[in-house]
Amino acid sequence: MLSLVFALLLSGTPAASPELATDARTLADSCIAEGESQGLCECYAGFVADNTTERELSALTVLTDPAHRNSLESALKALTARGMTPGEIFAMAMKADALQDKAKSRCEPE
């Protein structure tokens, strides 16, 4: 599941992105900390914020938190502690996967 989030944070030439709100900013900062460009990370984070609910976006920040990055079990426990059910977690992961191509076309124009 964590790999689905990072799959959204690919390298390339990003399009311009708007100012990011708190959870989207957290996603972008995590991506930047992994060595990706600021513009690309902000574009992807903005796209994710525009195409997810607040609850899903908040959950995605859990998945990119360094405390949970190397442990799927830890991430699942943290999401469950936030009140997410296994079904919601699975649905969120599937949604993130489905958004990959759209995010790439927006943030990495050919």
C-alpha positions as CSV (number, residue, x, y, z in Angstrom):
1,M,0.0,0.0,0.0
2,L,2.8,2.4,0.8
3,S,4.3,1.7,-2.6
4,L,1.0,3.0,-4.1
5,V,1.6,6.4,-2.4
6,F,5.1,6.6,-3.6
7,A,4.2,5.5,-7.1
8,L,2.3,8.8,-7.2
9,L,5.5,10.7,-6.4
10,L,7.5,10.1,-9.6
11,S,10.3,12.2,-11.1
12,G,9.9,14.4,-14.2
13,T,9.0,17.9,-15.2
14,P,6.1,19.2,-13.1
15,A,3.4,21.6,-14.0
16,A,2.8,24.6,-11.8
17,S,0.9,23.9,-8.6
18,P,-1.2,26.0,-6.3
19,E,-0.5,26.7,-2.6
20,L,-0.8,23.5,-0.6
21,A,-2.9,23.1,2.5
22,T,-1.7,21.3,5.6
23,D,-2.0,17.6,4.7
24,A,-1.0,18.2,1.1
25,R,2.0,20.2,2.3
26,T,2.9,17.3,4.5
27,L,2.8,14.9,1.5
28,A,4.9,17.3,-0.6
29,D,7.5,17.8,2.1
30,S,7.8,14.0,2.6
31,C,8.4,13.6,-1.2
32,I,10.9,16.4,-1.2
33,A,12.7,14.8,1.8
34,E,13.0,11.6,-0.4
35,G,15.0,13.6,-2.9
36,E,12.4,14.5,-5.5
37,S,12.1,18.1,-6.9
38,Q,9.9,20.5,-5.1
39,G,7.8,21.4,-8.1
40,L,7.0,17.8,-8.9
41,C,6.2,16.9,-5.3
42,E,3.9,19.9,-4.9
43,C,2.2,19.1,-8.2
44,Y,1.5,15.5,-7.1
45,A,0.5,16.5,-3.6
46,G,-1.9,19.1,-5.0
47,F,-3.4,16.5,-7.4
48,V,-3.9,14.0,-4.6
49,A,-5.5,16.7,-2.5
50,D,-7.9,17.7,-5.3
51,N,-8.9,14.0,-5.9
52,T,-9.3,12.6,-2.4
53,T,-11.4,13.3,0.6
54,E,-9.9,15.0,3.6
55,R,-10.0,11.7,5.4
56,E,-8.2,9.9,2.6
57,L,-5.6,12.7,2.3
58,S,-5.0,12.6,6.1
59,A,-4.6,8.8,5.8
60,L,-2.0,9.2,3.0
61,T,0.1,11.4,5.3
62,V,0.2,8.5,7.7
63,L,1.6,6.3,5.0
64,T,4.4,8.8,4.1
65,D,5.3,9.4,7.8
66,P,8.9,8.2,8.3
67,A,7.7,6.4,11.5
68,H,5.6,4.0,9.3
69,R,7.5,4.0,6.0
70,N,9.3,0.7,6.5
71,S,6.5,-1.1,8.2
72,L,3.1,-1.9,6.6
73,E,2.0,-3.3,10.0
74,S,2.9,0.0,11.7
75,A,1.0,2.0,9.0
76,L,-2.1,-0.2,9.3
77,K,-2.1,0.1,13.1
78,A,-1.8,3.9,12.8
79,L,-4.7,4.1,10.2
80,T,-6.8,1.8,12.3
81,A,-6.1,4.0,15.3
82,R,-7.5,6.9,13.3
83,G,-10.7,5.0,12.9
84,M,-10.3,3.6,9.4
85,T,-11.6,0.2,8.7
86,P,-9.7,-2.4,6.6
87,G,-12.2,-1.8,3.8
88,E,-11.6,2.0,3.8
89,I,-7.8,1.4,3.8
90,F,-8.1,-0.9,0.8
91,A,-10.5,1.4,-1.0
92,M,-8.1,4.3,-0.4
93,A,-5.2,2.3,-1.8
94,M,-7.2,1.3,-4.9
95,K,-8.2,4.9,-5.5
96,A,-4.5,6.1,-5.2
97,D,-3.6,3.4,-7.7
98,A,-6.3,4.4,-10.1
99,L,-5.2,8.1,-10.0
100,Q,-1.6,7.3,-11.1
101,D,-2.0,7.9,-14.8
102,K,-4.0,11.1,-14.4
103,A,-1.5,12.5,-11.9
104,K,1.4,11.6,-14.2
105,S,-0.2,13.4,-17.2
106,R,-0.9,16.5,-15.1
107,C,2.5,16.7,-13.4
108,E,4.8,15.2,-16.0
109,P,3.7,16.6,-19.4
110,E,5.6,15.0,-22.3
